[in-house]
Amino acid sequence: MASKRKHSKVWNFFDSVDEKSAKCKYCKTVLSVAGGSQGNLSRHLKNKHPAALEETKRQTNESRQEANTPQIIGPQQQVITSFIQRPPAAGKAEKIDRQLVRMISKGHHALRIVEEPDFKQLIDDVSNCPGYKMPTRKTLSNVLLPKLRDEIVGSVKEKMELASAVCLTTDCWTSLANESYIAVTAHFIESEATVMSSHMIACEAFVEQHSGQNLCAFLQKIAERWSIENKISAVVSDNAANIVNAIKTGNWPHIPCFAHSLNLIVQNGLREISVVQNKTHCGVFQS
C-alpha cells in the first residue's frame, strides 16, 4: 500500500514517518495517512502551502505532456564535443554583454550584480539548460517565492527544535509613509555545527497602539508560531519604556542594546557641553 500511494506527486512534499503518518517537509507537521488516504496531505498543502499545491499541478501537467511526447528508444551516443566546454564566439559574447548592460541600465540594477554569487550561478545553470523557459511574474510571485519561503521556514524551524536556547532581538520603527513596523530576529547556537545562527522570524506592520501589553502579546504570538516559548533566554531591545515593559510582562530577561545605550550616553554628554559647542560653532562661522 505504501509503495503505491507514493506514486502521487503530493508525496514530493512529505516524508513518510511510518505506515500511518507523514511529516511535511516545510512546516514539519505530522499528519495521518491511515488507510492509504492522501486527503489530509492535499488539504494541508491547500490550507498551509498553496504554492506547493500549484507546483504539484504543474508537475502533473508536465508528466502528462512527457507521456504524450514520442520517446526515442535505445541508447544515444554522445559526441565528443559534449564533453568539451569551448569559449563562445566573439560576436555572440559581445551580444550577451550588450544585453547585460541593457538589463542593468533599464532595470536600474546595481553594477555589483555581476559579482553576486547567486547571479553567477543562475547564468551558469541557464547556460547548461538550453530548453529553460523564464517563469512569468505571476508564477514567480504566486508559486516560486512562496515555495522557497516555506522551504526556508521549515529548515529554520527544524534547527530551532534542536537548539537548547534562543535569544531574540527586536525593534520598532515608522516608515516615511507613517506606517509602523516591528521586527524580531532569533539567535541560537546550531547543535551540530556549533556556530551562531541568526534568522529574522518576523517583520510585520504593527497597527496596534505601542503599549507594553500589545507588544508583549505580539512577541508571545511570534514565540508560539516558532515553538520557542520555553527556549527564550533573553530579549535584546532599546531602552524605550514600552518595549522594556513588554519584555518584563512576558517574564523574559531583558538586555539593553549596547549601541543604543552608548548613543544615549553620547547625547547626554553633548548636552552637558552645549555651551562650548555653540561657542565653537560661532567661532567657525565667523572665521
ZINORGI-V396263 format. One record per helix or strand of 2 or more residues. SS is the DSSP state (@ for helix, = for strand). FROM is the first residue (numbers start at 1). TO is the last residue. If there is no record, write none. Layout:
SS_FROM_TO ; SS_FROM_TO
This chain:
@_2_5 ; @_9_13 ; =_14_18 ; =_21_24 ; =_30_32 ; @_34_36 ; @_39_48 ; @_50_68 ; @_80_83 ; @_90_106 ; @_111_115 ; @_117_127 ; @_137_162 ; =_166_174 ; =_180_189 ; =_196_205 ; @_212_225 ; =_232_237 ; @_241_249 ; =_254_256 ; @_258_272 ; @_274_286
